[in-house]
Amino acid sequence: MPSIFCLVDDKHIPLYRILWVSQVPHFCGHEDCDHEGDYEVRLEMDESVWVNSQQERDHVLRSMEAWQTGQEPGPDEGYSDS
Ligand SMILES: [Zn+2]
């Protein structure tokens, strides 16, 4: 069985709490923003966690896919949009 948790940054996030995952790196232009260039993983309750590489973002997507389909996640070799 695929895990119901996904490791995001340093946190084990229950996959059912994830609402969406950003396709492009964050950019808002605010000087005090700590997350320029990071990918946002949006959670319920107005929370977000962030990953700083496309590889980590793809890991989240693959984990969600595995959880939904009941299949073990494949190797983290990139997520196809097609
Ligand atoms: Zn920002």
PDB file of the backbone (N, CA, C, O) and the ligand in Angstrom, with CONECT records:
HET     ZN  A 101       1
ATOM      1  N   MET A   1       0.842  -1.210   0.000  1.00  0.00           N
ATOM      2  CA  MET A   1       0.000   0.000   0.000  1.00  0.00           C
ATOM      3  C   MET A   1       0.873   1.255   0.000  1.00  0.00           C
ATOM      4  O   MET A   1       1.833   1.343   0.766  1.00  0.00           O
ATOM      5  N   PRO A   2       0.546   2.214  -0.848  1.00  0.00           N
ATOM      6  CA  PRO A   2       1.293   3.483  -0.806  1.00  0.00           C
ATOM      7  C   PRO A   2       1.040   4.191   0.524  1.00  0.00           C
ATOM      8  O   PRO A   2      -0.013   4.031   1.140  1.00  0.00           O
ATOM      9  N   SER A   3       2.007   4.956   0.941  1.00  0.00           N
ATOM     10  CA  SER A   3       1.878   5.694   2.188  1.00  0.00           C
ATOM     11  C   SER A   3       0.852   6.811   2.048  1.00  0.00           C
ATOM     12  O   SER A   3       0.673   7.389   0.976  1.00  0.00           O
ATOM     13  N   ILE A   4       0.187   7.094   3.158  1.00  0.00           N
ATOM     14  CA  ILE A   4      -0.760   8.210   3.172  1.00  0.00           C
ATOM     15  C   ILE A   4      -0.040   9.519   3.488  1.00  0.00           C
ATOM     16  O   ILE A   4      -0.628  10.598   3.426  1.00  0.00           O
ATOM     17  N   PHE A   5       1.242   9.401   3.828  1.00  0.00           N
ATOM     18  CA  PHE A   5       2.045  10.592   4.119  1.00  0.00           C
ATOM     19  C   PHE A   5       3.037  10.850   3.003  1.00  0.00           C
ATOM     20  O   PHE A   5       3.502   9.936   2.322  1.00  0.00           O
ATOM     21  N   CYS A   6       3.345  12.136   2.837  1.00  0.00           N
ATOM     22  CA  CYS A   6       4.389  12.528   1.911  1.00  0.00           C
ATOM     23  C   CYS A   6       5.334  13.454   2.661  1.00  0.00           C
ATOM     24  O   CYS A   6       4.901  14.366   3.365  1.00  0.00           O
ATOM     25  N   LEU A   7       6.630  13.208   2.501  1.00  0.00           N
ATOM     26  CA  LEU A   7       7.606  14.072   3.158  1.00  0.00           C
ATOM     27  C   LEU A   7       7.784  15.343   2.333  1.00  0.00           C
ATOM     28  O   LEU A   7       8.269  15.297   1.203  1.00  0.00           O
ATOM     29  N   VAL A   8       7.389  16.474   2.907  1.00  0.00           N
ATOM     30  CA  VAL A   8       7.512  17.758   2.230  1.00  0.00           C
ATOM     31  C   VAL A   8       8.348  18.661   3.121  1.00  0.00           C
ATOM     32  O   VAL A   8       7.998  18.924   4.271  1.00  0.00           O
ATOM     33  N   ASP A   9       9.468  19.134   2.565  1.00  0.00           N
ATOM     34  CA  ASP A   9      10.429  19.877   3.372  1.00  0.00           C
ATOM     35  C   ASP A   9      10.835  18.948   4.524  1.00  0.00           C
ATOM     36  O   ASP A   9      11.417  17.896   4.259  1.00  0.00           O
ATOM     37  N   ASP A  10      10.559  19.280   5.767  1.00  0.00           N
ATOM     38  CA  ASP A  10      10.918  18.360   6.855  1.00  0.00           C
ATOM     39  C   ASP A  10       9.668  17.834   7.554  1.00  0.00           C
ATOM     40  O   ASP A  10       9.718  17.429   8.716  1.00  0.00           O
ATOM     41  N   LYS A  11       8.542  17.846   6.830  1.00  0.00           N
ATOM     42  CA  LYS A  11       7.286  17.474   7.475  1.00  0.00           C
ATOM     43  C   LYS A  11       6.606  16.319   6.751  1.00  0.00           C
ATOM     44  O   LYS A  11       6.565  16.281   5.522  1.00  0.00           O
ATOM     45  N   HIS A  12       6.085  15.402   7.509  1.00  0.00           N
ATOM     46  CA  HIS A  12       5.271  14.341   6.925  1.00  0.00           C
ATOM     47  C   HIS A  12       3.840  14.850   6.816  1.00  0.00           C
ATOM     48  O   HIS A  12       3.138  14.980   7.818  1.00  0.00           O
ATOM     49  N   ILE A  13       3.423  15.135   5.601  1.00  0.00           N
ATOM     50  CA  ILE A  13       2.109  15.713   5.361  1.00  0.00           C
ATOM     51  C   ILE A  13       1.130  14.610   4.944  1.00  0.00           C
ATOM     52  O   ILE A  13       1.412  13.857   4.013  1.00  0.00           O
ATOM     53  N   PRO A  14      -0.009  14.510   5.621  1.00  0.00           N
ATOM     54  CA  PRO A  14      -1.029  13.576   5.136  1.00  0.00           C
ATOM     55  C   PRO A  14      -1.525  14.035   3.764  1.00  0.00           C
ATOM     56  O   PRO A  14      -1.916  15.190   3.594  1.00  0.00           O
ATOM     57  N   LEU A  15      -1.505  13.137   2.799  1.00  0.00           N
ATOM     58  CA  LEU A  15      -1.808  13.540   1.422  1.00  0.00           C
ATOM     59  C   LEU A  15      -3.203  14.112   1.260  1.00  0.00           C
ATOM     60  O   LEU A  15      -3.430  14.961   0.397  1.00  0.00           O
ATOM     61  N   TYR A  16      -4.145  13.656   2.083  1.00  0.00           N
ATOM     62  CA  TYR A  16      -5.510  14.161   1.948  1.00  0.00           C
ATOM     63  C   TYR A  16      -5.636  15.627   2.374  1.00  0.00           C
ATOM     64  O   TYR A  16      -6.680  16.245   2.162  1.00  0.00           O
ATOM     65  N   ARG A  17      -4.592  16.179   2.966  1.00  0.00           N
ATOM     66  CA  ARG A  17      -4.637  17.594   3.335  1.00  0.00           C
ATOM     67  C   ARG A  17      -4.149  18.499   2.211  1.00  0.00           C
ATOM     68  O   ARG A  17      -4.285  19.719   2.309  1.00  0.00           O
ATOM     69  N   ILE A  18      -3.594  17.945   1.165  1.00  0.00           N
ATOM     70  CA  ILE A  18      -3.051  18.753   0.081  1.00  0.00           C
ATOM     71  C   ILE A  18      -4.163  19.131  -0.895  1.00  0.00           C
ATOM     72  O   ILE A  18      -4.883  18.268  -1.396  1.00  0.00           O
ATOM     73  N   LEU A  19      -4.293  20.423  -1.156  1.00  0.00           N
ATOM     74  CA  LEU A  19      -5.317  20.908  -2.084  1.00  0.00           C
ATOM     75  C   LEU A  19      -4.777  21.010  -3.504  1.00  0.00           C
ATOM     76  O   LEU A  19      -5.414  20.567  -4.460  1.00  0.00           O
ATOM     77  N   TRP A  20      -3.605  21.595  -3.624  1.00  0.00           N
ATOM     78  CA  TRP A  20      -2.993  21.699  -4.948  1.00  0.00           C
ATOM     79  C   TRP A  20      -1.486  21.888  -4.809  1.00  0.00           C
ATOM     80  O   TRP A  20      -0.960  22.188  -3.738  1.00  0.00           O
ATOM     81  N   VAL A  21      -0.811  21.696  -5.963  1.00  0.00           N
ATOM     82  CA  VAL A  21       0.645  21.816  -6.016  1.00  0.00           C
ATOM     83  C   VAL A  21       0.975  22.755  -7.171  1.00  0.00           C
ATOM     84  O   VAL A  21       0.433  22.623  -8.268  1.00  0.00           O
ATOM     85  N   SER A  22       1.862  23.696  -6.912  1.00  0.00           N
ATOM     86  CA  SER A  22       2.174  24.704  -7.912  1.00  0.00           C
ATOM     87  C   SER A  22       2.925  24.126  -9.103  1.00  0.00           C
ATOM     88  O   SER A  22       3.824  23.298  -8.957  1.00  0.00           O
ATOM     89  N   GLN A  23       2.533  24.584 -10.277  1.00  0.00           N
ATOM     90  CA  GLN A  23       3.219  24.149 -11.498  1.00  0.00           C
ATOM     91  C   GLN A  23       4.488  24.962 -11.743  1.00  0.00           C
ATOM     92  O   GLN A  23       5.460  24.451 -12.300  1.00  0.00           O
ATOM     93  N   VAL A  24       4.478  26.221 -11.329  1.00  0.00           N
ATOM     94  CA  VAL A  24       5.629  27.101 -11.597  1.00  0.00           C
ATOM     95  C   VAL A  24       6.170  27.641 -10.280  1.00  0.00           C
ATOM     96  O   VAL A  24       5.439  27.712  -9.292  1.00  0.00           O
ATOM     97  N   PRO A  25       7.452  28.023 -10.258  1.00  0.00           N
ATOM     98  CA  PRO A  25       8.035  28.562  -9.020  1.00  0.00           C
ATOM     99  C   PRO A  25       7.322  29.835  -8.584  1.00  0.00           C
ATOM    100  O   PRO A  25       6.870  30.623  -9.415  1.00  0.00           O
ATOM    101  N   HIS A  26       7.230  30.020  -7.301  1.00  0.00           N
ATOM    102  CA  HIS A  26       6.566  31.178  -6.730  1.00  0.00           C
ATOM    103  C   HIS A  26       7.329  32.458  -7.063  1.00  0.00           C
ATOM    104  O   HIS A  26       8.555  32.511  -6.964  1.00  0.00           O
ATOM    105  N   PHE A  27       6.588  33.476  -7.455  1.00  0.00           N
ATOM    106  CA  PHE A  27       7.166  34.810  -7.592  1.00  0.00           C
ATOM    107  C   PHE A  27       6.108  35.830  -7.214  1.00  0.00           C
ATOM    108  O   PHE A  27       5.042  35.874  -7.827  1.00  0.00           O
ATOM    109  N   CYS A  28       6.390  36.654  -6.207  1.00  0.00           N
ATOM    110  CA  CYS A  28       5.429  37.691  -5.845  1.00  0.00           C
ATOM    111  C   CYS A  28       6.081  39.058  -5.799  1.00  0.00           C
ATOM    112  O   CYS A  28       5.378  40.068  -5.763  1.00  0.00           O
ATOM    113  N   GLY A  29       7.418  39.122  -5.799  1.00  0.00           N
ATOM    114  CA  GLY A  29       8.109  40.398  -5.835  1.00  0.00           C
ATOM    115  C   GLY A  29       8.246  41.088  -4.496  1.00  0.00           C
ATOM    116  O   GLY A  29       8.862  42.150  -4.407  1.00  0.00           O
ATOM    117  N   HIS A  30       7.680  40.502  -3.450  1.00  0.00           N
ATOM    118  CA  HIS A  30       7.814  41.122  -2.134  1.00  0.00           C
ATOM    119  C   HIS A  30       9.231  40.930  -1.590  1.00  0.00           C
ATOM    120  O   HIS A  30       9.778  39.828  -1.627  1.00  0.00           O
ATOM    121  N   GLU A  31       9.810  42.012  -1.087  1.00  0.00           N
ATOM    122  CA  GLU A  31      11.188  41.940  -0.593  1.00  0.00           C
ATOM    123  C   GLU A  31      11.341  40.966   0.562  1.00  0.00           C
ATOM    124  O   GLU A  31      12.376  40.313   0.701  1.00  0.00           O
ATOM    125  N   ASP A  32      10.309  40.871   1.388  1.00  0.00           N
ATOM    126  CA  ASP A  32      10.418  40.023   2.575  1.00  0.00           C
ATOM    127  C   ASP A  32       9.889  38.608   2.328  1.00  0.00           C
ATOM    128  O   ASP A  32       9.653  37.863   3.279  1.00  0.00           O
ATOM    129  N   CYS A  33       9.706  38.242   1.087  1.00  0.00           N
ATOM    130  CA  CYS A  33       9.201  36.906   0.786  1.00  0.00           C
ATOM    131  C   CYS A  33      10.317  35.870   0.929  1.00  0.00           C
ATOM    132  O   CYS A  33      11.396  36.021   0.357  1.00  0.00           O
ATOM    133  N   ASP A  34      10.041  34.830   1.692  1.00  0.00           N
ATOM    134  CA  ASP A  34      11.039  33.779   1.905  1.00  0.00           C
ATOM    135  C   ASP A  34      10.948  32.672   0.866  1.00  0.00           C
ATOM    136  O   ASP A  34      11.725  31.719   0.914  1.00  0.00           O
ATOM    137  N   HIS A  35      10.025  32.779  -0.058  1.00  0.00           N
ATOM    138  CA  HIS A  35       9.723  31.613  -0.895  1.00  0.00           C
ATOM    139  C   HIS A  35       9.849  31.875  -2.379  1.00  0.00           C
ATOM    140  O   HIS A  35       9.311  31.119  -3.188  1.00  0.00           O
ATOM    141  N   GLU A  36      10.559  32.948  -2.757  1.00  0.00           N
ATOM    142  CA  GLU A  36      10.782  33.183  -4.173  1.00  0.00           C
ATOM    143  C   GLU A  36      11.466  31.959  -4.784  1.00  0.00           C
ATOM    144  O   GLU A  36      12.469  31.476  -4.260  1.00  0.00           O
ATOM    145  N   GLY A  37      10.926  31.472  -5.874  1.00  0.00           N
ATOM    146  CA  GLY A  37      11.553  30.348  -6.568  1.00  0.00           C
ATOM    147  C   GLY A  37      11.170  28.992  -6.013  1.00  0.00           C
ATOM    148  O   GLY A  37      11.544  27.967  -6.582  1.00  0.00           O
ATOM    149  N   ASP A  38      10.433  28.964  -4.913  1.00  0.00           N
ATOM    150  CA  ASP A  38       9.982  27.682  -4.357  1.00  0.00           C
ATOM    151  C   ASP A  38       8.644  27.276  -4.984  1.00  0.00           C
ATOM    152  O   ASP A  38       7.921  28.101  -5.542  1.00  0.00           O
ATOM    153  N   TYR A  39       8.349  26.007  -4.874  1.00  0.00           N
ATOM    154  CA  TYR A  39       7.051  25.509  -5.336  1.00  0.00           C
ATOM    155  C   TYR A  39       6.125  25.380  -4.134  1.00  0.00           C
ATOM    156  O   TYR A  39       6.492  24.814  -3.104  1.00  0.00           O
ATOM    157  N   GLU A  40       4.943  25.903  -4.283  1.00  0.00           N
ATOM    158  CA  GLU A  40       3.990  25.883  -3.177  1.00  0.00           C
ATOM    159  C   GLU A  40       3.170  24.599  -3.183  1.00  0.00           C
ATOM    160  O   GLU A  40       2.668  24.161  -4.218  1.00  0.00           O
ATOM    161  N   VAL A  41       3.053  24.017  -2.012  1.00  0.00           N
ATOM    162  CA  VAL A  41       2.137  22.890  -1.808  1.00  0.00           C
ATOM    163  C   VAL A  41       1.067  23.401  -0.859  1.00  0.00           C
ATOM    164  O   VAL A  41       1.312  23.616   0.328  1.00  0.00           O
ATOM    165  N   ARG A  42      -0.124  23.590  -1.410  1.00  0.00           N
ATOM    166  CA  ARG A  42      -1.192  24.217  -0.654  1.00  0.00           C
ATOM    167  C   ARG A  42      -1.950  23.191   0.176  1.00  0.00           C
ATOM    168  O   ARG A  42      -2.348  22.135  -0.315  1.00  0.00           O
ATOM    169  N   LEU A  43      -2.140  23.530   1.449  1.00  0.00           N
ATOM    170  CA  LEU A  43      -2.868  22.644   2.349  1.00  0.00           C
ATOM    171  C   LEU A  43      -4.193  23.279   2.747  1.00  0.00           C
ATOM    172  O   LEU A  43      -4.444  24.456   2.488  1.00  0.00           O
ATOM    173  N   GLU A  44      -5.014  22.484   3.371  1.00  0.00           N
ATOM    174  CA  GLU A  44      -6.245  23.013   3.946  1.00  0.00           C
ATOM    175  C   GLU A  44      -5.915  24.054   5.013  1.00  0.00           C
ATOM    176  O   GLU A  44      -4.774  24.168   5.461  1.00  0.00           O
ATOM    177  N   MET A  45      -6.927  24.801   5.402  1.00  0.00           N
ATOM    178  CA  MET A  45      -6.815  25.770   6.501  1.00  0.00           C
ATOM    179  C   MET A  45      -5.814  26.904   6.209  1.00  0.00           C
ATOM    180  O   MET A  45      -5.131  27.386   7.112  1.00  0.00           O
ATOM    181  N   ASP A  46      -5.741  27.318   4.938  1.00  0.00           N
ATOM    182  CA  ASP A  46      -4.860  28.423   4.559  1.00  0.00           C
ATOM    183  C   ASP A  46      -3.398  28.193   4.905  1.00  0.00           C
ATOM    184  O   ASP A  46      -2.653  29.147   5.129  1.00  0.00           O
ATOM    185  N   GLU A  47      -2.991  26.950   4.949  1.00  0.00           N
ATOM    186  CA  GLU A  47      -1.584  26.638   5.202  1.00  0.00           C
ATOM    187  C   GLU A  47      -0.902  26.272   3.895  1.00  0.00           C
ATOM    188  O   GLU A  47      -1.531  25.777   2.959  1.00  0.00           O
ATOM    189  N   SER A  48       0.401  26.526   3.853  1.00  0.00           N
ATOM    190  CA  SER A  48       1.189  26.062   2.724  1.00  0.00           C
ATOM    191  C   SER A  48       2.507  25.505   3.228  1.00  0.00           C
ATOM    192  O   SER A  48       3.041  25.956   4.242  1.00  0.00           O
ATOM    193  N   VAL A  49       3.018  24.535   2.519  1.00  0.00           N
ATOM    194  CA  VAL A  49       4.405  24.133   2.703  1.00  0.00           C
ATOM    195  C   VAL A  49       5.095  24.338   1.360  1.00  0.00           C
ATOM    196  O   VAL A  49       4.442  24.448   0.322  1.00  0.00           O
ATOM    197  N   TRP A  50       6.420  24.388   1.394  1.00  0.00           N
ATOM    198  CA  TRP A  50       7.169  24.782   0.209  1.00  0.00           C
ATOM    199  C   TRP A  50       8.297  23.802  -0.058  1.00  0.00           C
ATOM    200  O   TRP A  50       8.931  23.296   0.869  1.00  0.00           O
ATOM    201  N   VAL A  51       8.537  23.543  -1.315  1.00  0.00           N
ATOM    202  CA  VAL A  51       9.714  22.758  -1.696  1.00  0.00           C
ATOM    203  C   VAL A  51      10.524  23.611  -2.658  1.00  0.00           C
ATOM    204  O   VAL A  51       9.972  24.450  -3.371  1.00  0.00           O
ATOM    205  N   ASN A  52      11.837  23.395  -2.677  1.00  0.00           N
ATOM    206  CA  ASN A  52      12.658  24.296  -3.483  1.00  0.00           C
ATOM    207  C   ASN A  52      13.209  23.668  -4.754  1.00  0.00           C
ATOM    208  O   ASN A  52      14.114  24.220  -5.379  1.00  0.00           O
ATOM    209  N   SER A  53      12.670  22.515  -5.138  1.00  0.00           N
ATOM    210  CA  SER A  53      13.084  21.988  -6.431  1.00  0.00           C
ATOM    211  C   SER A  53      11.905  21.320  -7.121  1.00  0.00           C
ATOM    212  O   SER A  53      10.958  20.853  -6.489  1.00  0.00           O
ATOM    213  N   GLN A  54      12.005  21.297  -8.444  1.00  0.00           N
ATOM    214  CA  GLN A  54      10.970  20.656  -9.243  1.00  0.00           C
ATOM    215  C   GLN A  54      10.904  19.166  -8.922  1.00  0.00           C
ATOM    216  O   GLN A  54       9.836  18.558  -8.979  1.00  0.00           O
ATOM    217  N   GLN A  55      12.053  18.584  -8.585  1.00  0.00           N
ATOM    218  CA  GLN A  55      12.120  17.161  -8.242  1.00  0.00           C
ATOM    219  C   GLN A  55      11.285  16.860  -6.996  1.00  0.00           C
ATOM    220  O   GLN A  55      10.556  15.869  -6.944  1.00  0.00           O
ATOM    221  N   GLU A  56      11.406  17.731  -6.000  1.00  0.00           N
ATOM    222  CA  GLU A  56      10.618  17.535  -4.777  1.00  0.00           C
ATOM    223  C   GLU A  56       9.134  17.723  -5.051  1.00  0.00           C
ATOM    224  O   GLU A  56       8.295  16.997  -4.518  1.00  0.00           O
ATOM    225  N   ARG A  57       8.819  18.708  -5.892  1.00  0.00           N
ATOM    226  CA  ARG A  57       7.416  18.913  -6.245  1.00  0.00           C
ATOM    227  C   ARG A  57       6.861  17.675  -6.937  1.00  0.00           C
ATOM    228  O   ARG A  57       5.745  17.241  -6.653  1.00  0.00           O
ATOM    229  N   ASP A  58       7.651  17.112  -7.850  1.00  0.00           N
ATOM    230  CA  ASP A  58       7.208  15.917  -8.566  1.00  0.00           C
ATOM    231  C   ASP A  58       7.028  14.739  -7.615  1.00  0.00           C
ATOM    232  O   ASP A  58       6.153  13.896  -7.811  1.00  0.00           O
ATOM    233  N   HIS A  59       7.863  14.692  -6.591  1.00  0.00           N
ATOM    234  CA  HIS A  59       7.722  13.636  -5.587  1.00  0.00           C
ATOM    235  C   HIS A  59       6.354  13.732  -4.904  1.00  0.00           C
ATOM    236  O   HIS A  59       5.705  12.716  -4.656  1.00  0.00           O
ATOM    237  N   VAL A  60       5.926  14.947  -4.608  1.00  0.00           N
ATOM    238  CA  VAL A  60       4.613  15.147  -3.995  1.00  0.00           C
ATOM    239  C   VAL A  60       3.518  14.678  -4.956  1.00  0.00           C
ATOM    240  O   VAL A  60       2.592  13.972  -4.556  1.00  0.00           O
ATOM    241  N   LEU A  61       3.632  15.073  -6.215  1.00  0.00           N
ATOM    242  CA  LEU A  61       2.613  14.692  -7.196  1.00  0.00           C
ATOM    243  C   LEU A  61       2.546  13.176  -7.364  1.00  0.00           C
ATOM    244  O   LEU A  61       1.465  12.594  -7.450  1.00  0.00           O
ATOM    245  N   ARG A  62       3.707  12.555  -7.408  1.00  0.00           N
ATOM    246  CA  ARG A  62       3.730  11.098  -7.585  1.00  0.00           C
ATOM    247  C   ARG A  62       3.165  10.386  -6.364  1.00  0.00           C
ATOM    248  O   ARG A  62       2.492   9.362  -6.483  1.00  0.00           O
ATOM    249  N   SER A  63       3.443  10.934  -5.201  1.00  0.00           N
ATOM    250  CA  SER A  63       2.911  10.343  -3.973  1.00  0.00           C
ATOM    251  C   SER A  63       1.391  10.437  -3.952  1.00  0.00           C
ATOM    252  O   SER A  63       0.706   9.496  -3.553  1.00  0.00           O
ATOM    253  N   MET A  64       0.865  11.596  -4.391  1.00  0.00           N
ATOM    254  CA  MET A  64      -0.587  11.774  -4.429  1.00  0.00           C
ATOM    255  C   MET A  64      -1.221  10.816  -5.431  1.00  0.00           C
ATOM    256  O   MET A  64      -2.267  10.221  -5.175  1.00  0.00           O
ATOM    257  N   GLU A  65      -0.561  10.685  -6.574  1.00  0.00           N
ATOM    258  CA  GLU A  65      -1.060   9.805  -7.613  1.00  0.00           C
ATOM    259  C   GLU A  65      -1.099   8.360  -7.107  1.00  0.00           C
ATOM    260  O   GLU A  65      -2.072   7.639  -7.326  1.00  0.00           O
ATOM    261  N   ALA A  66      -0.037   7.959  -6.436  1.00  0.00           N
ATOM    262  CA  ALA A  66       0.052   6.596  -5.912  1.00  0.00           C
ATOM    263  C   ALA A  66      -1.031   6.352  -4.869  1.00  0.00           C
ATOM    264  O   ALA A  66      -1.662   5.296  -4.835  1.00  0.00           O
ATOM    265  N   TRP A  67      -1.226   7.351  -4.026  1.00  0.00           N
ATOM    266  CA  TRP A  67      -2.229   7.223  -2.975  1.00  0.00           C
ATOM    267  C   TRP A  67      -3.628   7.085  -3.579  1.00  0.00           C
ATOM    268  O   TRP A  67      -4.437   6.282  -3.114  1.00  0.00           O
ATOM    269  N   GLN A  68      -3.902   7.870  -4.612  1.00  0.00           N
ATOM    270  CA  GLN A  68      -5.221   7.830  -5.252  1.00  0.00           C
ATOM    271  C   GLN A  68      -5.456   6.532  -6.004  1.00  0.00           C
ATOM    272  O   GLN A  68      -6.559   5.985  -5.983  1.00  0.00           O
ATOM    273  N   THR A  69      -4.416   6.040  -6.670  1.00  0.00           N
ATOM    274  CA  THR A  69      -4.601   4.871  -7.523  1.00  0.00           C
ATOM    275  C   THR A  69      -4.346   3.569  -6.780  1.00  0.00           C
ATOM    276  O   THR A  69      -4.698   2.496  -7.269  1.00  0.00           O
ATOM    277  N   GLY A  70      -3.725   3.654  -5.582  1.00  0.00           N
ATOM    278  CA  GLY A  70      -3.401   2.450  -4.833  1.00  0.00           C
ATOM    279  C   GLY A  70      -2.187   1.723  -5.358  1.00  0.00           C
ATOM    280  O   GLY A  70      -1.864   0.634  -4.885  1.00  0.00           O
ATOM    281  N   GLN A  71      -1.507   2.309  -6.333  1.00  0.00           N
ATOM    282  CA  GLN A  71      -0.289   1.727  -6.880  1.00  0.00           C
ATOM    283  C   GLN A  71       0.919   2.299  -6.148  1.00  0.00           C
ATOM    284  O   GLN A  71       0.904   3.447  -5.702  1.00  0.00           O
ATOM    285  N   GLU A  72       1.955   1.494  -6.032  1.00  0.00           N
ATOM    286  CA  GLU A  72       3.194   2.031  -5.488  1.00  0.00           C
ATOM    287  C   GLU A  72       3.716   3.133  -6.406  1.00  0.00           C
ATOM    288  O   GLU A  72       3.631   3.014  -7.628  1.00  0.00           O
ATOM    289  N   PRO A  73       4.257   4.208  -5.823  1.00  0.00           N
ATOM    290  CA  PRO A  73       4.820   5.248  -6.682  1.00  0.00           C
ATOM    291  C   PRO A  73       6.025   4.730  -7.439  1.00  0.00           C
ATOM    292  O   PRO A  73       6.816   3.954  -6.903  1.00  0.00           O
ATOM    293  N   GLY A  74       6.164   5.151  -8.665  1.00  0.00           N
ATOM    294  CA  GLY A  74       7.340   4.772  -9.454  1.00  0.00           C
ATOM    295  C   GLY A  74       8.526   5.587  -8.975  1.00  0.00           C
ATOM    296  O   GLY A  74       8.410   6.378  -8.039  1.00  0.00           O
ATOM    297  N   PRO A  75       9.672   5.391  -9.623  1.00  0.00           N
ATOM    298  CA  PRO A  75      10.844   6.191  -9.264  1.00  0.00           C
ATOM    299  C   PRO A  75      10.596   7.673  -9.536  1.00  0.00           C
ATOM    300  O   PRO A  75       9.841   8.023 -10.443  1.00  0.00           O
ATOM    301  N   ASP A  76      11.227   8.534  -8.757  1.00  0.00           N
ATOM    302  CA  ASP A  76      11.055   9.974  -8.944  1.00  0.00           C
ATOM    303  C   ASP A  76      11.868  10.441 -10.135  1.00  0.00           C
ATOM    304  O   ASP A  76      12.982  10.944  -9.987  1.00  0.00           O
ATOM    305  N   GLU A  77      11.307  10.273 -11.299  1.00  0.00           N
ATOM    306  CA  GLU A  77      12.058  10.636 -12.489  1.00  0.00           C
ATOM    307  C   GLU A  77      11.384  11.773 -13.241  1.00  0.00           C
ATOM    308  O   GLU A  77      11.674  12.000 -14.416  1.00  0.00           O
ATOM    309  N   GLY A  78      10.503  12.476 -12.584  1.00  0.00           N
ATOM    310  CA  GLY A  78       9.822  13.592 -13.238  1.00  0.00           C
ATOM    311  C   GLY A  78       8.385  13.242 -13.510  1.00  0.00           C
ATOM    312  O   GLY A  78       8.043  12.097 -13.805  1.00  0.00           O
ATOM    313  N   TYR A  79       7.567  14.234 -13.406  1.00  0.00           N
ATOM    314  CA  TYR A  79       6.137  14.033 -13.568  1.00  0.00           C
ATOM    315  C   TYR A  79       5.726  14.520 -14.936  1.00  0.00           C
ATOM    316  O   TYR A  79       6.031  15.651 -15.314  1.00  0.00           O
ATOM    317  N   SER A  80       5.036  13.678 -15.681  1.00  0.00           N
ATOM    318  CA  SER A  80       4.603  14.057 -17.020  1.00  0.00           C
ATOM    319  C   SER A  80       3.241  14.750 -16.962  1.00  0.00           C
ATOM    320  O   SER A  80       2.331  14.304 -16.262  1.00  0.00           O
ATOM    321  N   ASP A  81       3.120  15.838 -17.705  1.00  0.00           N
ATOM    322  CA  ASP A  81       1.846  16.553 -17.744  1.00  0.00           C
ATOM    323  C   ASP A  81       0.872  15.934 -18.734  1.00  0.00           C
ATOM    324  O   ASP A  81      -0.325  16.221 -18.700  1.00  0.00           O
ATOM    325  N   SER A  82       1.380  15.096 -19.602  1.00  0.00           N
ATOM    326  CA  SER A  82       0.548  14.602 -20.680  1.00  0.00           C
ATOM    327  C   SER A  82      -0.329  13.449 -20.202  1.00  0.00           C
ATOM    328  O   SER A  82      -1.106  12.900 -20.983  1.00  0.00           O
TER     329      SER A  82
HETATM  330 ZN    ZN A 101       6.036  35.586  -2.117  1.00  0.00          ZN2+
END
